[in-house]
Amino acid sequence: MTKTQPLSGYTLPVFACAAALAALRCLREGIQSVDSVSVNLLEPQITAEIPIEQASVLKTGTALGVTRSDPGDNLDLTRNTPVWAMVELGREGEGEQIQIVGGEGIGHHKAGGGAAIYDYAMRLLRSNLSREIAPSEKITVTLILPSGRQLATRTSNEAFGVVEGLSLLGTTGISQPLSAPGQLEVYREQLQQKAELFDCLVFCIGENGLDLARQLGINPERLVKTANWLGPLLVEAGYQGVQSILLFGYHGKLMKLAAGIFHTHHHLADGRREILTAYCAKARMPADACSAIFAAATAEEALGQLRALDAEFGSNWVDQIYGDIARQIDLRSSDCIFTHTNLHIPVGSVMFGRDRKIIVKSEIGDTFLTQIC
């Protein structure tokens, strides 16, 4: 660890995998306790030793493993939360060798109802567990976050369609301390490395943006994770000679840039409803509709109201208002770079909603997206 590098921890999928390994070990070896297990993180290709708090056989063919989340130097609400995994031995026959189920505290998708256990978590569990069972054996793993339902009320999960619990989301086993001040220096170093390889970089605030950008076919090596440090990293990109930047993110975050808010953590500055209401008024939306937008609890709810108006009256408020916001994001971001570097760097923007579908692409953003996909 360097003096600028904050201490990293591990993501929730790693602890879920560790708990499952501990439970399986109890079943396989006939023991009643496990102190720690080794987890191959896959991404990156290293092995982590994860402490186990408790592990025990519950009944014949069923055991439970318990560990606790440790995200490192990060203001992460899952810190110290217990992570359980119940493993049940199955019978030979048809079906998956390793069945993974979301139990209490694991969120599920409002549309479709499936457990919010994403690709990396699935691969991590199956890869590590498959090494400890015979080809003919089958197991069912039920993942449980006892505090998950309560903690979920303090996250933006519902904005992305995940309800009644937390999601096992991530593309890596390492938990980057996004909120720690030292993380900005780490992000700067990563940006500097990518700037040597690409003229156009894609800024993503969090994991949802990174995941969706990959799905669209954007080269992962071009992606820069910014967390809430958008302003400093835009300026750094200018200093590093980046020729163009595509901002790719959730609309409730990116719209803050239209008002010149370049550190997007809600504890420092919010203003989403004020921004959206101002652009509604600028588009000459009726006063009562503007008032309803201002009263919306979330940016997603406000977007839903605009879509409802378009559906009812055949209007075009979403495209008009969000298009205007996107253009202003581009201008304010480019101005931010110029103010600090005296360089004119074009910036484009793409915003998506909780359904992980694109709401709007600015004209510049659409051009950049076409060029790099």
Steps between C-alpha positions, in 0.01 A plus 500: 500500500641840402448809710231622257330163472215448748451152637284285275265231622281247321160521335188326631519212249836399651354468848197311369737258326712462814195420713388239246846341494503482879159331508603254231818419689297418808294255295794349313738462791254440782632788708306752707715812458711672234737787579560624146473401135695589187301660216634532147372846404519437122499877448782564581671162484605486865401294801354668810491348847160584650431457875194292589298604801293182536437181309301196603298205377130575554369155419597209280603637162463868597750747648527874557801728464519857635752774433497882514549756229823702505509757218829662612542877531164586357187667632307185417173428680563124476804522728485220761163378377464121539495291183349151521503209260303179546621203297282194445618179338271389220432179316638389170283577202412779265560867567798719579781356707515820707169679548528849650195650672438844646363476853393762754670837448610429144307739278300393200418672174165675510453406136528124470559419865842336462757530778741793461806276479707619207745333266820544700342362817366198312834427335687544828275259689489235232872511430604466864234250606542273198856425609376344824221274377506187290366517141199288600409712804244779508458780753258785561648820644261746664658841562363707788566858616313529833531881494458531124138610492565777754824617338338511156282793608821707522620419149399590145421135419131570450593763242645213297200273549640290786266478800481345848871446541853561381645383171814293458639733236854556384754411237790432737574351840680811619291768671642833393458766771307743280430752775846514655687818398810300404296318238505809278877461462456136407241594237735764362773240459260265321382779273861590413568141393188483282571840346818354349291238318184682388414845364138465618424380853164401647427620855267278708402598852428150631457131430165535320655731244806279457284192453266664250788654305656156458168359383486766229836382371728772637854375557537453880853639482352832385276530808596724792319453828460843660271445800393854598830666398382615156635856513859421600518213251365712213778747572758221527389366162569843354848509651571152360412602145183297462329621182138416588295368793170315515310525829291187549280485808175489689290808432454581868876547530600653168230767497682670789773599256247713310495726806877504537506245785815301426525295817183295485478344848159589643654587838681792338242623250179369354269733310353236269139604537591869471699434182229290341226746597699793359537324164130412501417867549750596229317264263173684591341203671175595681548632853307218668717239324814686607375499859442126483855446371637711785305290751630169362692294758767383254634582156360169381151592621525834318606322181199272539271802522645646180454170321142477623426848363651406163293182488177680592530810285734392220752761611877473483605627841756228576699549181471877514591548867765231526646604167538853634659370822742279305613792283563708812694214661727494195553876509559529875739204500703637211505843668622339824798354315573828321485704821781295653708401197424761229425206270183443299414132546163383357283310747192293414248342731275194514244457780313185596219419744435236763395256228860529371368636170632818344276804548694749291823542308625850434596570141869485592443195719325316218791574267758374750297189581474411131874545455610276788240221485 
